[in-house]
Amino acid sequence: MRATLLYGKGDIRVEEVPDPKIQQPTDVLVRVTRSCVCGSDLWPYQSAPEVENGRRIGHEFIGVVEETGADVATLAKGDVVVAPFLWADNTCDYCQAGLQTSCRNGGGWGFNGVDGGQGEYVRAPQADGTLVKLPVGEDDELMPSLLTLSDVFSTGHHAARTARVEKGSTVIVIGDGAVGLSAVLAAKRLGAEQIVLLGRHKARTDLGLEFGATDVVPERGEEAVAKAKELTNGDGAFHVLECVGTLGAYETALGVVRPGGAISRVGVPQYSDGPVGRVLFGRNVTLTGGVAPARAYIEELLPDVLSGAVRPGRVFDRTMALDEIPEAYRAMNDREALKVLIKP
């Protein structure tokens, strides 16, 4: 089969790899019908060291079950399924607490002999716990929005949930990428009254306004902090969603959060040191967020996606074939595309 491999910085290829096979009785084989490139895929694309044989990549996909292991009880051949961006048994103590990202028997797509999502087929471990059956056909028009449940919409929802967004909230969202725009949509869904979006790409912030943002701040740094505070009665917001992952974005979050508020970081941090001392402690600011347990949210968000109440799939502004993956990475890295949907 064909699959995507990362060989190093800027070197992404689609090559023939061995077809996956059932290895454990809890596995299923999935024929991938939709996948995509994630903003977090761009970090290794920009900086990964060279690997002689390449490594598999991709963690968001929808597909059709082709074969099941002997112990799989909830899935059958022909089922259309969505995969959260980490696999988990969904039965251990962490999973039962809604933290499938820390599953004692889970892991990541593309690691330790598990297929990446950007390919034609995937062996899915712990299939009963990981995959969520979808009540639609494989070519349903809702596929783009359903695919966002795999990661970006669930991650945006995680940002809003952990920052305690509720009806009537004032929210500041930092970042106009797919996760930031999903966070706007998630905050609106939870009843936020004012949503200030910090972003400087007009096509993206225009979509953010359609998703529910009430204000857009294109400035950066201290100017962005000043403008965001001006829009929020001079105080900033109790609920700040940091959806970028850079130190600058985190420092902006510190500048716009009100005393007693919460900063939820869901952008993968690209830094190891940052202000966490009295700037948080003295103002009783909560720092929260982290890796979104998408599996915990999919069933909660699914009804609104199926009904069309929310349309997170609008973050996809291009569709490409699997063989066009190198161009998809380039286009997203060069900010020519917001998020690329891949149809093998």
C-alpha positions as a Markdown table, in Angstrom:
| # | Residue | x | y | z |
|---|---|---|---|---|
| 1 | Met | 0.0 | 0.0 | 0.0 |
| 2 | Arg | 1.0 | 3.7 | -0.2 |
| 3 | Ala | 1.7 | 5.7 | 2.9 |
| 4 | Thr | 3.3 | 8.9 | 3.9 |
| 5 | Leu | 6.8 | 9.0 | 5.4 |
| 6 | Leu | 8.8 | 11.8 | 6.8 |
| 7 | Tyr | 12.5 | 11.6 | 6.0 |
| 8 | Gly | 13.7 | 14.8 | 7.6 |
| 9 | Lys | 13.2 | 18.6 | 7.5 |
| 10 | Gly | 11.1 | 19.4 | 4.5 |
| 11 | Asp | 11.4 | 15.9 | 3.1 |
| 12 | Ile | 8.0 | 14.2 | 3.0 |
| 13 | Arg | 7.3 | 11.3 | 0.6 |
| 14 | Val | 4.5 | 8.9 | -0.4 |
| 15 | Glu | 5.9 | 5.4 | -0.9 |
| 16 | Glu | 5.0 | 1.8 | -1.0 |
| 17 | Val | 5.1 | 0.1 | 2.4 |
| 18 | Pro | 4.0 | -3.4 | 3.5 |
| 19 | Asp | 0.3 | -3.9 | 3.8 |
| 20 | Pro | -0.8 | -4.0 | 7.5 |
| 21 | Lys | -2.1 | -7.2 | 9.0 |
| 22 | Ile | -4.0 | -8.1 | 12.2 |
| 23 | Gln | -1.3 | -8.7 | 14.9 |
| 24 | Gln | -3.4 | -8.8 | 18.1 |
| 25 | Pro | -7.0 | -10.0 | 18.6 |
| 26 | Thr | -8.0 | -6.5 | 19.6 |
| 27 | Asp | -6.9 | -5.0 | 16.2 |
| 28 | Val | -8.9 | -4.1 | 13.2 |
| 29 | Leu | -7.8 | -3.1 | 9.7 |
| 30 | Val | -9.2 | 0.1 | 8.4 |
| 31 | Arg | -9.3 | 1.3 | 4.8 |
| 32 | Val | -8.7 | 5.0 | 5.0 |
| 33 | Thr | -11.3 | 7.1 | 3.2 |
| 34 | Arg | -10.3 | 10.6 | 4.5 |
| 35 | Ser | -7.3 | 11.9 | 6.3 |
| 36 | Cys | -5.6 | 15.3 | 6.6 |
| 37 | Val | -2.5 | 17.2 | 7.5 |
| 38 | Cys | -2.4 | 18.7 | 11.0 |
| 39 | Gly | -0.8 | 21.9 | 12.0 |
| 40 | Ser | 1.2 | 19.9 | 14.5 |
| 41 | Asp | 2.6 | 17.8 | 11.6 |
| 42 | Leu | 4.3 | 21.0 | 10.4 |
| 43 | Trp | 6.6 | 21.1 | 13.5 |
| 44 | Pro | 8.5 | 17.9 | 12.6 |
| 45 | Tyr | 8.2 | 18.9 | 8.9 |
| 46 | Gln | 10.1 | 22.1 | 9.8 |
| 47 | Ser | 12.8 | 20.6 | 12.0 |
| 48 | Ala | 13.0 | 16.8 | 12.1 |
| 49 | Pro | 16.4 | 15.2 | 11.8 |
| 50 | Glu | 17.1 | 13.0 | 8.8 |
| 51 | Val | 15.9 | 9.4 | 9.2 |
| 52 | Glu | 17.3 | 6.8 | 6.8 |
| 53 | Asn | 14.2 | 4.9 | 6.1 |
| 54 | Gly | 11.7 | 7.6 | 7.0 |
| 55 | Arg | 9.0 | 7.4 | 9.6 |
| 56 | Arg | 5.2 | 7.1 | 9.3 |
| 57 | Ile | 3.1 | 10.2 | 10.0 |
| 58 | Gly | -0.5 | 11.3 | 10.2 |
| 59 | His | -2.9 | 11.0 | 13.1 |
| 60 | Glu | -6.4 | 12.0 | 11.9 |
| 61 | Phe | -8.5 | 9.7 | 9.7 |
| 62 | Ile | -11.8 | 8.2 | 8.9 |
| 63 | Gly | -12.2 | 4.9 | 7.2 |
| 64 | Val | -14.1 | 1.6 | 6.7 |
| 65 | Val | -13.4 | -1.5 | 8.7 |
| 66 | Glu | -12.0 | -4.3 | 6.4 |
| 67 | Glu | -11.1 | -7.0 | 8.9 |
| 68 | Thr | -11.4 | -7.5 | 12.6 |
| 69 | Gly | -9.4 | -9.4 | 15.2 |
| 70 | Ala | -11.0 | -12.3 | 17.1 |
| 71 | Asp | -11.7 | -10.3 | 20.3 |
| 72 | Val | -13.2 | -7.2 | 18.7 |
| 73 | Ala | -16.8 | -7.0 | 19.9 |
| 74 | Thr | -18.3 | -3.7 | 18.8 |
| 75 | Leu | -17.1 | -3.3 | 15.2 |
| 76 | Ala | -17.7 | -5.3 | 12.1 |
| 77 | Lys | -16.5 | -5.3 | 8.5 |
| 78 | Gly | -18.1 | -2.4 | 6.6 |
| 79 | Asp | -18.5 | -0.1 | 9.6 |
| 80 | Val | -17.5 | 3.6 | 9.0 |
| 81 | Val | -15.3 | 4.8 | 11.8 |
| 82 | Val | -13.5 | 7.9 | 13.0 |
| 83 | Ala | -10.2 | 7.6 | 14.9 |
| 84 | Pro | -9.2 | 10.0 | 17.7 |
| 85 | Phe | -5.6 | 11.1 | 17.2 |
| 86 | Leu | -4.3 | 8.7 | 19.9 |
| 87 | Trp | -5.4 | 5.1 | 20.4 |
| 88 | Ala | -6.5 | 3.8 | 23.7 |
| 89 | Asp | -8.3 | 0.8 | 25.3 |
| 90 | Asn | -11.0 | 3.1 | 26.8 |
| 91 | Thr | -11.2 | 0.8 | 29.9 |
| 92 | Cys | -8.2 | 1.6 | 32.1 |
| 93 | Asp | -8.5 | 3.9 | 35.1 |
| 94 | Tyr | -7.2 | 6.9 | 33.1 |
| 95 | Cys | -9.5 | 6.3 | 30.3 |
| 96 | Gln | -12.5 | 6.0 | 32.6 |
| 97 | Ala | -11.5 | 9.3 | 34.1 |
| 98 | Gly | -11.7 | 10.9 | 30.6 |
| 99 | Leu | -8.0 | 11.0 | 30.1 |
| 100 | Gln | -7.5 | 8.6 | 27.2 |
| 101 | Thr | -4.3 | 10.5 | 26.3 |
| 102 | Ser | -2.7 | 8.8 | 29.3 |
| 103 | Cys | -4.1 | 5.3 | 28.6 |
| 104 | Arg | -2.0 | 2.6 | 30.2 |
| 105 | Asn | -2.3 | 0.5 | 27.0 |
| 106 | Gly | -2.5 | 3.2 | 24.4 |
| 107 | Gly | -0.2 | 5.1 | 22.0 |
| 108 | Gly | 0.2 | 7.2 | 19.0 |
| 109 | Trp | -0.4 | 6.6 | 15.3 |
| 110 | Gly | 2.9 | 6.2 | 13.4 |
| 111 | Phe | 4.9 | 5.0 | 16.4 |
| 112 | Asn | 6.1 | 1.6 | 17.6 |
| 113 | Gly | 5.0 | -0.3 | 14.6 |
| 114 | Val | 1.6 | 1.3 | 14.3 |
| 115 | Asp | 0.5 | 2.7 | 11.0 |
| 116 | Gly | 0.2 | 6.5 | 10.4 |
| 117 | Gly | -3.1 | 7.9 | 9.3 |
| 118 | Gln | -1.8 | 9.4 | 6.1 |
| 119 | Gly | -1.9 | 6.2 | 4.1 |
| 120 | Glu | -4.3 | 3.7 | 2.4 |
| 121 | Tyr | -4.8 | 1.4 | 5.3 |
| 122 | Val | -4.2 | 1.4 | 9.1 |
| 123 | Arg | -3.9 | -1.3 | 11.6 |
| 124 | Ala | -5.9 | 0.1 | 14.6 |
| 125 | Pro | -4.9 | -1.4 | 18.0 |
| 126 | Gln | -7.4 | -1.5 | 20.8 |
| 127 | Ala | -10.1 | -1.0 | 18.2 |
| 128 | Asp | -13.1 | -1.4 | 20.5 |
| 129 | Gly | -11.8 | 1.4 | 22.8 |
| 130 | Thr | -10.4 | 3.6 | 20.1 |
| 131 | Leu | -12.7 | 3.8 | 17.0 |
| 132 | Val | -16.1 | 5.4 | 17.0 |
| 133 | Lys | -18.7 | 4.0 | 14.6 |
| 134 | Leu | -20.4 | 6.7 | 12.5 |
| 135 | Pro | -24.0 | 6.4 | 11.3 |
| 136 | Val | -23.2 | 7.6 | 7.8 |
| 137 | Gly | -21.9 | 6.2 | 4.5 |
| 138 | Glu | -18.3 | 6.6 | 3.6 |
| 139 | Asp | -18.9 | 9.4 | 1.1 |
| 140 | Asp | -21.4 | 11.4 | 3.2 |
| 141 | Glu | -21.3 | 15.1 | 2.7 |
| 142 | Leu | -20.5 | 15.6 | 6.4 |
| 143 | Met | -17.1 | 13.8 | 6.1 |
| 144 | Pro | -15.0 | 17.0 | 6.5 |
| 145 | Ser | -16.8 | 18.0 | 9.7 |
| 146 | Leu | -16.8 | 14.4 | 11.0 |
| 147 | Leu | -13.0 | 14.2 | 10.4 |
| 148 | Thr | -12.4 | 17.2 | 12.6 |
| 149 | Leu | -13.7 | 15.1 | 15.6 |
| 150 | Ser | -10.4 | 13.2 | 15.2 |
| 151 | Asp | -8.4 | 16.2 | 16.4 |
| 152 | Val | -9.0 | 19.9 | 15.7 |
| 153 | Phe | -12.6 | 20.3 | 16.8 |
| 154 | Ser | -12.1 | 18.1 | 19.8 |
| 155 | Thr | -8.9 | 20.0 | 20.6 |
| 156 | Gly | -10.7 | 23.3 | 20.3 |
| 157 | His | -13.5 | 22.0 | 22.6 |
| 158 | His | -10.8 | 20.8 | 25.1 |
| 159 | Ala | -9.4 | 24.3 | 25.2 |
| 160 | Ala | -12.8 | 25.8 | 25.9 |
| 161 | Arg | -13.8 | 23.2 | 28.4 |
| 162 | Thr | -10.6 | 23.3 | 30.4 |
| 163 | Ala | -10.7 | 27.2 | 30.4 |
| 164 | Arg | -14.2 | 26.8 | 31.9 |
| 165 | Val | -16.1 | 28.6 | 29.1 |
| 166 | Glu | -19.8 | 28.7 | 29.7 |
| 167 | Lys | -22.9 | 30.7 | 28.8 |
| 168 | Gly | -22.2 | 34.4 | 28.8 |
| 169 | Ser | -18.4 | 34.1 | 28.9 |
| 170 | Thr | -15.9 | 36.5 | 27.4 |
| 171 | Val | -13.2 | 34.5 | 25.7 |
| 172 | Ile | -9.9 | 35.4 | 24.0 |
| 173 | Val | -8.6 | 32.9 | 21.4 |
| 174 | Ile | -5.0 | 33.2 | 20.3 |
| 175 | Gly | -4.3 | 31.8 | 16.9 |
| 176 | Asp | -6.2 | 31.7 | 13.6 |
| 177 | Gly | -5.1 | 28.2 | 12.5 |
| 178 | Ala | -7.5 | 25.3 | 12.3 |
| 179 | Val | -7.4 | 24.6 | 16.1 |
| 180 | Gly | -7.9 | 28.3 | 16.9 |
| 181 | Leu | -10.9 | 28.6 | 14.6 |
| 182 | Ser | -12.2 | 25.3 | 16.1 |
| 183 | Ala | -11.8 | 26.8 | 19.6 |
| 184 | Val | -13.9 | 29.8 | 18.5 |
| 185 | Leu | -16.6 | 27.5 | 17.3 |
| 186 | Ala | -16.4 | 25.4 | 20.5 |
| 187 | Ala | -16.6 | 28.5 | 22.7 |
| 188 | Lys | -19.7 | 29.7 | 20.7 |
| 189 | Arg | -21.3 | 26.3 | 21.1 |
| 190 | Leu | -20.8 | 26.5 | 24.8 |
| 191 | Gly | -22.6 | 29.9 | 25.0 |
| 192 | Ala | -19.7 | 32.4 | 25.0 |
| 193 | Glu | -21.1 | 35.9 | 24.5 |
| 194 | Gln | -17.9 | 37.7 | 23.4 |
| 195 | Ile | -15.1 | 36.0 | 21.6 |
| 196 | Val | -12.0 | 38.0 | 20.6 |
| 197 | Leu | -9.9 | 36.2 | 18.0 |
| 198 | Leu | -6.2 | 37.2 | 17.8 |
| 199 | Gly | -5.0 | 36.4 | 14.2 |
| 200 | Arg | -3.6 | 38.3 | 11.2 |
| 201 | His | -4.7 | 36.2 | 8.2 |
| 202 | Lys | -7.9 | 37.8 | 7.0 |
| 203 | Ala | -9.3 | 34.8 | 5.1 |
| 204 | Arg | -8.9 | 32.8 | 8.4 |
| 205 | Thr | -10.3 | 35.5 | 10.7 |
| 206 | Asp | -13.2 | 36.0 | 8.4 |
| 207 | Leu | -14.1 | 32.4 | 8.9 |
| 208 | Gly | -13.6 | 32.9 | 12.6 |
| 209 | Leu | -16.2 | 35.7 | 12.5 |
| 210 | Glu | -18.6 | 33.2 | 10.8 |
| 211 | Phe | -17.8 | 30.7 | 13.5 |
| 212 | Gly | -18.8 | 33.1 | 16.2 |
| 213 | Ala | -15.9 | 35.5 | 16.9 |
| 214 | Thr | -17.2 | 39.0 | 17.8 |
| 215 | Asp | -13.9 | 40.8 | 17.4 |
| 216 | Val | -10.6 | 40.3 | 15.6 |
| 217 | Val | -7.3 | 41.6 | 16.7 |
| 218 | Pro | -4.6 | 41.4 | 13.9 |
| 219 | Glu | -1.9 | 43.1 | 16.0 |
| 220 | Arg | 0.8 | 41.0 | 17.7 |
| 221 | Gly | 2.8 | 41.3 | 20.9 |
| 222 | Glu | 2.2 | 44.2 | 23.2 |
| 223 | Glu | -0.1 | 45.9 | 20.7 |
| 224 | Ala | -2.3 | 42.8 | 20.6 |
| 225 | Val | -2.5 | 42.7 | 24.4 |
| 226 | Ala | -3.5 | 46.4 | 24.5 |
| 227 | Lys | -6.1 | 46.0 | 21.8 |
| 228 | Ala | -7.6 | 42.8 | 23.4 |
| 229 | Lys | -7.8 | 44.6 | 26.8 |
| 230 | Glu | -9.4 | 47.6 | 25.2 |
| 231 | Leu | -12.1 | 45.3 | 23.7 |
| 232 | Thr | -12.7 | 43.7 | 27.1 |
| 233 | Asn | -13.3 | 46.7 | 29.4 |
| 234 | Gly | -9.5 | 47.1 | 30.0 |
| 235 | Asp | -9.2 | 43.9 | 32.0 |
| 236 | Gly | -8.8 | 41.0 | 29.5 |
| 237 | Ala | -10.8 | 37.8 | 29.8 |
| 238 | Phe | -11.3 | 35.1 | 32.4 |
| 239 | His | -11.1 | 32.5 | 29.6 |
| 240 | Val | -8.0 | 32.5 | 27.3 |
| 241 | Leu | -7.4 | 29.8 | 24.7 |
| 242 | Glu | -3.8 | 29.6 | 23.4 |
| 243 | Cys | -3.9 | 27.6 | 20.2 |
| 244 | Val | -0.5 | 28.2 | 18.7 |
| 245 | Gly | 2.2 | 26.7 | 20.9 |
| 246 | Thr | 4.9 | 29.3 | 20.6 |
| 247 | Leu | 6.4 | 31.2 | 23.6 |
| 248 | Gly | 5.2 | 34.5 | 22.1 |
| 249 | Ala | 1.6 | 33.2 | 22.0 |
| 250 | Tyr | 1.9 | 32.1 | 25.6 |
| 251 | Glu | 3.3 | 35.4 | 26.7 |
| 252 | Thr | 0.3 | 37.1 | 24.9 |
| 253 | Ala | -2.0 | 34.8 | 26.8 |
| 254 | Leu | -0.4 | 36.0 | 30.1 |
| 255 | Gly | -1.0 | 39.5 | 29.0 |
| 256 | Val | -4.7 | 39.2 | 28.3 |
| 257 | Val | -5.9 | 36.9 | 31.1 |
| 258 | Arg | -7.8 | 38.6 | 34.0 |
| 259 | Pro | -6.9 | 37.9 | 37.6 |
| 260 | Gly | -8.7 | 34.7 | 38.6 |
| 261 | Gly | -8.9 | 33.5 | 35.0 |
| 262 | Ala | -7.6 | 30.5 | 33.2 |
| 263 | Ile | -5.2 | 30.0 | 30.2 |
| 264 | Ser | -5.8 | 26.8 | 28.3 |
| 265 | Arg | -2.8 | 25.8 | 26.2 |
| 266 | Val | -3.6 | 23.3 | 23.4 |
| 267 | Gly | -1.0 | 24.4 | 20.9 |
| 268 | Val | 1.9 | 21.9 | 21.2 |
| 269 | Pro | 4.5 | 23.9 | 23.1 |
| 270 | Gln | 7.6 | 24.6 | 21.1 |
| 271 | Tyr | 9.5 | 25.9 | 24.1 |
| 272 | Ser | 10.6 | 24.3 | 27.4 |
| 273 | Asp | 11.0 | 27.5 | 29.5 |
| 274 | Gly | 8.5 | 30.2 | 30.1 |
| 275 | Pro | 7.0 | 32.5 | 32.8 |
| 276 | Val | 5.2 | 30.4 | 35.4 |
| 277 | Gly | 6.1 | 32.1 | 38.6 |
| 278 | Arg | 4.5 | 35.2 | 40.2 |
| 279 | Val | 2.9 | 36.3 | 37.0 |
| 280 | Leu | 0.5 | 33.4 | 37.5 |
| 281 | Phe | 0.7 | 33.0 | 41.3 |
| 282 | Gly | 0.1 | 36.6 | 42.2 |
| 283 | Arg | -3.0 | 36.9 | 40.1 |
| 284 | Asn | -4.5 | 33.5 | 40.9 |
| 285 | Val | -4.4 | 32.5 | 37.2 |
| 286 | Thr | -4.9 | 28.8 | 36.3 |
| 287 | Leu | -2.7 | 27.3 | 33.6 |
| 288 | Thr | -4.5 | 24.3 | 32.1 |
| 289 | Gly | -5.1 | 22.6 | 28.8 |
| 290 | Gly | -2.7 | 20.0 | 27.4 |
| 291 | Val | -3.2 | 17.1 | 24.9 |
| 292 | Ala | -6.9 | 16.8 | 24.1 |
| 293 | Pro | -8.5 | 13.5 | 25.0 |
| 294 | Ala | -10.5 | 13.5 | 21.7 |
| 295 | Arg | -12.0 | 10.0 | 22.5 |
| 296 | Ala | -13.7 | 11.5 | 25.5 |
| 297 | Tyr | -15.4 | 14.2 | 23.4 |
| 298 | Ile | -16.4 | 12.6 | 20.1 |
| 299 | Glu | -19.7 | 11.2 | 21.3 |
| 300 | Glu | -20.5 | 14.5 | 23.0 |
| 301 | Leu | -19.8 | 16.6 | 19.8 |
| 302 | Leu | -21.1 | 14.1 | 17.3 |
| 303 | Pro | -24.8 | 14.9 | 17.4 |
| 304 | Asp | -24.3 | 18.6 | 16.7 |
| 305 | Val | -22.0 | 17.7 | 13.7 |
| 306 | Leu | -24.6 | 15.2 | 12.4 |
| 307 | Ser | -27.4 | 17.7 | 12.7 |
| 308 | Gly | -25.4 | 20.5 | 11.0 |
| 309 | Ala | -25.7 | 22.7 | 14.1 |
| 310 | Val | -21.9 | 23.1 | 13.8 |
| 311 | Arg | -19.8 | 22.9 | 10.7 |
| 312 | Pro | -16.2 | 22.5 | 11.8 |
| 313 | Gly | -15.2 | 21.0 | 8.4 |
| 314 | Arg | -15.2 | 24.4 | 6.9 |
| 315 | Val | -11.6 | 24.7 | 8.2 |
| 316 | Phe | -10.6 | 22.5 | 5.2 |
| 317 | Asp | -9.9 | 24.8 | 2.3 |
| 318 | Arg | -8.2 | 22.3 | 0.0 |
| 319 | Thr | -8.7 | 18.7 | -0.9 |
| 320 | Met | -5.8 | 16.7 | -2.4 |
| 321 | Ala | -5.0 | 13.1 | -3.3 |
| 322 | Leu | -2.6 | 11.0 | -1.2 |
| 323 | Asp | 0.1 | 11.3 | -3.9 |
| 324 | Glu | -0.1 | 15.1 | -3.4 |
| 325 | Ile | 0.8 | 15.0 | 0.3 |
| 326 | Pro | 4.2 | 16.7 | -0.3 |
| 327 | Glu | 2.4 | 19.6 | -1.9 |
| 328 | Ala | -0.2 | 19.6 | 0.9 |
| 329 | Tyr | 2.6 | 20.0 | 3.5 |
| 330 | Arg | 4.3 | 22.7 | 1.5 |
| 331 | Ala | 1.0 | 24.7 | 1.0 |
| 332 | Met | 0.2 | 24.6 | 4.7 |
| 333 | Asn | 3.7 | 25.4 | 5.8 |
| 334 | Asp | 3.8 | 28.4 | 3.4 |
| 335 | Arg | 0.4 | 29.6 | 4.7 |
| 336 | Glu | -1.2 | 29.0 | 1.3 |
| 337 | Ala | -3.7 | 26.6 | 2.8 |
| 338 | Leu | -5.4 | 26.5 | 6.2 |
| 339 | Lys | -5.9 | 22.8 | 6.4 |
| 340 | Val | -5.7 | 20.2 | 3.7 |
| 341 | Leu | -8.1 | 17.2 | 3.5 |
| 342 | Ile | -6.6 | 14.1 | 1.9 |
| 343 | Lys | -8.7 | 11.6 | 0.0 |
| 344 | Pro | -6.7 | 8.5 | -0.8 |
